[in-house]
Amino acid sequence: MTQTLLSLGHGFSAKALAARLLPQGWRIFGTTRSADKAGRLAAQGITPLLWEAGALREALARSSHLLISAGPDDAGDPSLRAIGDAVRAAARDLEWVGYLSTTGVYGDHDGGWVSEDTPLAPSTKRGQKRVEAEAAWQAIPGLPLHIFRLAGIYGPGRGPFSKVRNGTARRIIKPGQVFSRIHVDDIAQVLEASIRHPDPGAIYNLCDDDPAPPQDVIAHAAELLDLPVPPAVDFEAAEMSPMARSFYAESKRVSNARIKDELGVRLLYPDYRAGLRALLEAESAGAAGND
């Protein structure tokens, strides 16, 4: 049987995984809510699925693996709402299931370290919804579930360079604030490693080796671009959206020891300096190729 992945909420991280699996002969169903995006998925070798329960059920019946990237909303987990009964019926037939969660489930630790064994104590509504969604998937009997708690994601098209270039970047200073982050290609390699070495019930933190203050990342991006370092702005005085401000409500350092010890992962980008440098080199190579 051809290995087949049903990707529910086929976004940034799932596309990076698909880029690793497709050359190996995998078939991938990727969901979208837009006909325009369906065409782009097909061009990438993905079999597009509009988000409709009947089509999702049919794809699930033909899949050996399931990845859930779609996040919860105010009504709960959208994937379980759409096809929860079908997932329960197919649970023991699936070889691997991955749920992409967030390190926001741990809440605020004043810059201290957290691991997968740290009690969950989300301090935001977003984090609480993730805790509830994790529990809902864990409650399905026989499901070979793996939970991946992702730190802040960056990668091609998702980095600080554009804001630094156009002059809108700011270095928001909140004393003691640190974030963990992860390059999307490292997310993809961890997911692939888990698929190759399944351990139902496992939970993994996905982050790099270097939790760092956000202003340091902006400053380094400016230095790489040989542009002036953006001005420092005090957090209390900064104009920010409620969503942006909520990210600063939590400060923690996230341990990634388990993905190394249990999955043998060696990070491609162990810190933001390596990741940003690679993004800039890829940009330059792309620009040169278009000349």
N, C-alpha and C positions, 0 to 999 in steps of 0.2 A: 504494500500500500504506500502510495506517495505520501510523504509527510506533509500535512496540510495544517496551516495556522489560520484560525479565525481571529482577526484583530478588531476588537470592539472599541471604537474611538481611535481610528488610525491616524495618530498625530505625529509630532516631532520625534519622539523616542521610538515609536513603533516603526516609523519609516527607516530609522537607522538600523534597527534589527532586520527589517526586510532586506536592506542592502547587503547584509551578511548571509541571509538564508537563501535568497533567490538564486544566486550563482551555484548553490549546492543542490538545486533541483526541487526546492520546496514550492508548493502552491500556497498562495496567501490570499485570503479574502480580507479586504479592508473596508470598513464602513465609512460612510460619509452621508451628510444630509444635503449635499449640493450636487446637482447634475454636472456642473462645471468641474468640480473637484473630482468627480468620478472619472472624467476623461483624463485628468492628469494622473490619477492612480493607475489607470489602464496603461498609460504611456510608460509608467515605471515598472510594468510587469505584474501589478497587483490586479486581482479580480475585484472590481468595485462592487460594493453593496450599498444601496440606499437603505437608510435606517427604517426598516419595516419588519414587523415581527415575523411574518411568513418567510421572508427571504433570510432572515437571521436564523430561524429554526432549520431551514433547509441546509444552510451553510454549516451550522453546528453539527448536523447529522453526518456531514462529509469530512469533518475535521478531526485530527488527532491531537491538536494542541489549541489552547485558547489563551489569548492575551487580552486583558481588560485595562484600557488606558482611560476610558471615559470616567470622569470624576462624578461624585455625587452632587445632586442639586437639593433644593429645599424639600423635595418629596422622597429623597433617598437615592438609591443606586439605579440609574436608568437602564443598565443592562439587565439587572435582575427583574425590574419592572417589565421589560419587554419579553424576556425569554427565561425567566427564573425557573419555571416549571420544566422547560426543556433541558436546562443545565442540570437540574436535579436528576432527571431521568437518564441523562447521558454521563453522569459523574464518573462512574466506574469504567466507562469506555474511553475516557480521555487519558492520554499519556502524561500530560503536563498542563497546568493552568498557572498563569502569572497575573497577579494583580498589582498595578502600579499605584502605590500610595505615596505618602509624603512624610518627611521627618518632622513636619508640623504636629504629628500625633504626640510628640514628646513634650510639647509646650516649652516654657521658658526655664532655662537652667542657669541664668546669670553668667553665661560664658563657660559653664562646666561641661564635662564630657558626658555623652549618653551612648548607650549601646542598645542592641536589640532586646536586651533584658531589662532595660529601664522601664518602670511603670509608665503607662500612657496617661498624660495629664494635659491635653490640649488647652490652650488659653484663648483660642479663636473659634468662632463658629465653623470656619472652614476646616480646622483641625478636628473638631468634634464630629463633623459629618464624615470625615475620613475614618475615624475610629469606628463609627457605626457601620460604615460600608465594609471595612475589614471584617468586623464581627459577623456581618450578614453572609459574606462569602465563606468564612470559616465554619459557619453553622451547617453547611451543606454536607451531608454524610457521604463519605467515599471520594470527595473531590480532591484530586492531587494538587492542592493549592500551594503556591509559593507567593509570599508577599514581599514586594520590593519597596522600601521607603526611600524616596528620592530626595536629595538635597536640591538646592537651586540649580536649574539646568541651563547650560549655555552650549553654544555650538555654532555652526555656519548660519549666518543670518541672525543669530541671537547672542550678540556680544556688545560690549560698550563702545565699539569703535565709531559707529555712526553718530552717536550723541556727542562723543568727544570731537569728532570732525566738524559737526554743525554748531558746536558751541553751546549745546543745551545740557551737557553733562555737569553734574554737581557732586562734590564730595560731601555727603551728609555725615556730619560728625556726631555720633552718640557715644560717649565714653564707655568702653567695655564691650561694645557691640561687635560680635563676630558672626559670620555665616559660614556654613559649609556649602560646597558647590560640586557639580559633577559635569564633565563634558559628555555630550550625547553619545559619542562613540564609545565611551566607557560604559554607559548604560547598556548599549547594544551588546558589548562583549560579555558583560555579566549575565544578561538574559540568555545569550547563546550558551554560556558555560553551564547555567542552571538547566537548560533544556538537555544538554548532553549528560548532566549528572543530577537527575531529579532527586529531590528529597522532600516529599510531600509534608507540608506543615512548617517548612523552613521560612524564616523571615530574615531578610538581608537589608542592611543599610547601604545605600549607594551614594558615595561621596568620595572626594579625593583626600589626600593626606594633609592638607593645609587649610584648616579653617582660618579665615582672615577677615579683618575689618573691610567693609565694602569700599571705603574711601581709598584703601590701598590698591584695590583692583582698578579703579578708575585712574588713579595716578599712574599705575604701570602701563595701562593702555595708552595714555597720553605720551609717556616716555617712548613707547614702541613706535608711535606715530611721529615722534619728534615734534610734538605740539606742546603748548603751555599746559601745565597741570591745572585742571579746573579749580575754581575757588572753593574754599571750605565754607560750608554753611552749617550753623548749629542746628541740630535736630529740632529743638523746641521752636526755633524761629522759621524753619523751612516750610515752604508751601508745598504740600503733598496731598495726593488723593487719600481718602480713607483706606483704600486697599493698599497703597504703597506704605502708608504709615503703620498699618497693621503688621507688616513684615518685621518692623523694628520692635514689635512687642515681645519678640522672642530672641534670645541670644544663647547659643549653645555650640559646642564642638561635638561633631558626630564621628564615632569610631567606625572605621571600615574594615576592622580586623577579620570579620567573619568571611567576607568575600575572598579574602586572600587565603585564609586558613582552610576553608571548606571547599572553595571552588577553584583555588589555585590561580586566581586572577592577578595579573600584573598590569597595573594601570598604564594606559597609553599616555595619560596626562595627569601625573601625580599632584600637580598644583596648578594654580591659575596662570602662573608665569609660562609654564610649558604649553598650556592650552591656548592662551592668547597669542603666543608666538606662532603656534601652528595655524591658527585661524588667519593671522595676518599673512603668513607665507602662502596659504591656500588662496587668499584673495589676490595676492600679487601674481601667483601662477595663473589664476583664472584670467586676470586682466591681460597678462602677456599672451595668453592663448587666443584672446579675442582681437589682438592687434593685427 
